[in-house]
Amino acid sequence: MRPHSLSGKILLVVVLVLFSALIAGCSAPVQDSLAADWRLTVNGTTERVLTMNDLKALPSADGYGYCVSTTGFRFGPYTCKGVDLKDIAGLVGGVNPGQQVWISAPDGYLWVFDSDQLEGRGFVTFNENLTEIPSPALRIILMYEQNGTALSYDDGGPARIAIISEQPGVITEGSAWVKWVDRIEIRE
């Protein structure tokens, strides 16, 4: 074996190790930057723009979240932490009977909740066999932690909608779990 080919292999291994360490070290700052740059516009009788620090300063809500996509894929079960959508709406005048809450994301996705759903009613729920069950008390939250960690971008972070229950195993329809939420509007 030639001496310079051995040193070339050693150099390659050192470069790969350093590159791997650099990539591993960049994961957390990217996640921190995601939350630091995030802004939520909430519009009702007034308008507010919230940062992640503002959101986390509001009273938090915890519960179990579990959803199923329209194609049958299950996501969860999760433990979820965030802020009740009613509390966020309260910052801009609240939601009256007959009004709707429009939740949107930068990719153009939009979901609308009615005032009954904000009170935890009017949802279709399933058990783990995907058999429809009577709905227990539910809450809609803007979730910023899933299973005790900040939401990643792939999971809809830094903030996404989750429908939670106090009891585990309650599955809701996943289409309402809006990812990357950046705007909440109260409308007639």
N, C-alpha and C positions, 0 to 999 in steps of 0.2 A: 504494500500500500504506500502510495506517495505521501509525504508529510503535508504537502499543501492541500490535498484532497481531504485529509482528516481535519485540518484546521477549518476548511470550508464547511464541513458538516457540523463541526462544533459551533461555528458562527451562525449557521442556519438554525440550529437548535436554540441558541441563545436568543436570536431575533424572534423566533416563534414563541418562546416563553415570555419574553418581554411584551410582545404584541398581545398575547392572551391575558397577561396581567393588566395591560392598559384597557382592554375591552371590559374585563371584569370590573375594573375600578370605575368605569364610566356609567355603569347601570344606574346607580343611585342618583348621581347628579342629574341624569336625564329625567328620572321620575320626579325629582325635586323641582326641576325646571318646568315640567308639565304643570304641576300644581301652582308654582309661582307665577306663571304667565296666564293662568286661567282667569276669566272674568265671566260673571253671570249677570245678564241684564234681566231685571224683574220689572214688569210694567203692569200697573193697575190704575188706580186713581192718581198715583204718583209713579215715578220711576226711580229705581235704585240699581246701582252696579255693585256687585259683591265680589270680593276676592275669596280665595280658599280660607284665609285667616278669618274673614268676616263670617263665612259659612260655619266654620268650626267654633266660633264664639257663640252661636245660637244654641238653644237647648237641643241635645242630641236624642235620637230615637234608635233603639236597637231591636232586632228581631230576626226571625228566620225568613230567608227568601229562597225561592225555588221556582223556576219557570220552564216552560216547554215552548219550543219554536213551532211555527205553523207546519214545519216538515217533520215534527216529532222528536227533535233533538232536545234533550234535557240539559239544563244548566243549573248546577247546584247539587245538593243543598248548600246554602251559604249562611254564615252569620253576617248580618248587615248592620252598618252604622251610618247614620246620616241625619238629615234634618227633615222633619215632617213637612210635607208640601203646604199644609195649612199654615204653619208658622212662617214659611217663606212668603206666602200670599199675604199674610197679615202685615208684612212690612210695607205693602203698597196698597192698603185699604181692605184686604180680605176678599173672600168669595161669598157672594150672596146666592140664595137659592135661584136656580135658573141660569146662573153664569157658568162659564167653562174655563178650564185652565189649559192653555195651549203650551206644550213643551216642544222645543225644537233644538236641533243640533246643526252645526256648521255644514254637514253634508246634505242638508235639506230635509232630513227626516223630521216628521211632525207627528205628535200624538196628542189627542184631546181627551181630557178627563172632565166629567160633569160634576156638579156640586154633590150629588149623591155618592159618587165614587170617592170624593175627597173625605167623606164621612165613613168610608170603608164598606159601602154597600154597592151592589150592582156588578159584582165581579163573578165570573165563572171560575170555579176552583175544582181541582182534581186531587185525588190521592196518588200515591206512588205507582199505582197500577194504571194511572190515567183514566180512572173512573170518576165521573163528575160527583162531587160531594157538596153538601150545603156549606156555604161560605162562613168561616169563622170571622171574627173581627179582623179587619185588615187595615193597614196604613200605607199610604204612598209616601215614600221618602226620596230625597235627593241623596243618594248614597255616595260617600267618599271613602269608606273602608269596607273591605270584603274579607272575611275570615281574619280580621285583626290587622290587615295591612292596607296601605293606600292602594287605590285602584290603579292598575296599569292601563296604558293606552288601549291595549288589546281587549281588556275587560270593560272598556267604555269610560275610562278615567280621563280626567281626574274626578268627574262626577257624573253619575247616571241615575236614572229612575230605578227604584226597586219597590216591589209590593211585598210588604212583610206581614208576618203573623207572629203571635206569641207562641204558637205551637209549631214544632217541626213537621215537615212532610206535606205541607200544603203547597200545591203547585198552581201557579197562575199562568196566563197566556203571556209569552215572552215579547210579543209585539209592543206591549206597553212599556217595556223596560228600555226606554230611550237611552242610547249611549251618547257620550260627549256633550251633554246638555250645556247650552250656552245662553238660552233665552227661555223665560217663563212669562206668559202674558195672560192676564185675566180679561175675558171677553164676554159680551152678552150673547 
